[in-house]
Amino acid sequence: MPKSMQTADRPRLKWPRSQRFILSPTGQGAFQSWKDALALAQGNGKTAFDTAQQAWAKSAGVEPEDVTVLSELADSQGKRLEDVVAALQDLGASREQVKSAVERLYSAQLVDPVSA
């Protein structure tokens, strides 16, 4: 994400093993907008899905693949990075990819760290 889109006032993330993440109120709204966009794209093929994902990511200020991590965090009271990695393992997501997505989502104020 371009530096101009990042929020400078957010403290740098720390990565203790017990760190958990949840959707922020802004993230909850972004997740709802993703569900709405997904509902409109369903049944219209992969191109419609890809277009909806690209448009959502642009409006949220993140990368298109970040919606997978956002979705994984949506129905939780807080998940550790390793929990998200394990949940997305079948999709081929690496730890580094998930960590980068969490960092982008955090910079966009869509996720917040919570204490264990």
ChimeraX attribute file (.defattr): number of C-alpha atoms within 10 A of each C-alpha:
attribute: neighborCount
match mode: 1-to-1
recipient: residues
	/A:1	12
	/A:2	7
	/A:3	8
	/A:4	7
	/A:5	12
	/A:6	17
	/A:7	12
	/A:8	10
	/A:9	7
	/A:10	11
	/A:11	9
	/A:12	10
	/A:13	13
	/A:14	8
	/A:15	12
	/A:16	9
	/A:17	10
	/A:18	13
	/A:19	17
	/A:20	22
	/A:21	23
	/A:22	23
	/A:23	26
	/A:24	17
	/A:25	13
	/A:26	15
	/A:27	23
	/A:28	18
	/A:29	13
	/A:30	20
	/A:31	21
	/A:32	14
	/A:33	15
	/A:34	21
	/A:35	14
	/A:36	12
	/A:37	18
	/A:38	17
	/A:39	12
	/A:40	13
	/A:41	18
	/A:42	12
	/A:43	10
	/A:44	9
	/A:45	9
	/A:46	11
	/A:47	10
	/A:48	16
	/A:49	18
	/A:50	14
	/A:51	14
	/A:52	21
	/A:53	21
	/A:54	16
	/A:55	15
	/A:56	22
	/A:57	18
	/A:58	13
	/A:59	11
	/A:60	23
	/A:61	19
	/A:62	24
	/A:63	16
	/A:64	18
	/A:65	15
	/A:66	20
	/A:67	20
	/A:68	16
	/A:69	21
	/A:70	23
	/A:71	17
	/A:72	17
	/A:73	24
	/A:74	20
	/A:75	11
	/A:76	12
	/A:77	11
	/A:78	19
	/A:79	20
	/A:80	20
	/A:81	21
	/A:82	16
	/A:83	14
	/A:84	22
	/A:85	21
	/A:86	14
	/A:87	13
	/A:88	17
	/A:89	12
	/A:90	8
	/A:91	10
	/A:92	9
	/A:93	17
	/A:94	13
	/A:95	16
	/A:96	10
	/A:97	15
	/A:98	20
	/A:99	17
	/A:100	13
	/A:101	21
	/A:102	24
	/A:103	18
	/A:104	19
	/A:105	25
	/A:106	25
	/A:107	24
	/A:108	19
	/A:109	19
	/A:110	24
	/A:111	23
	/A:112	19
	/A:113	19
	/A:114	14
	/A:115	8
	/A:116	11
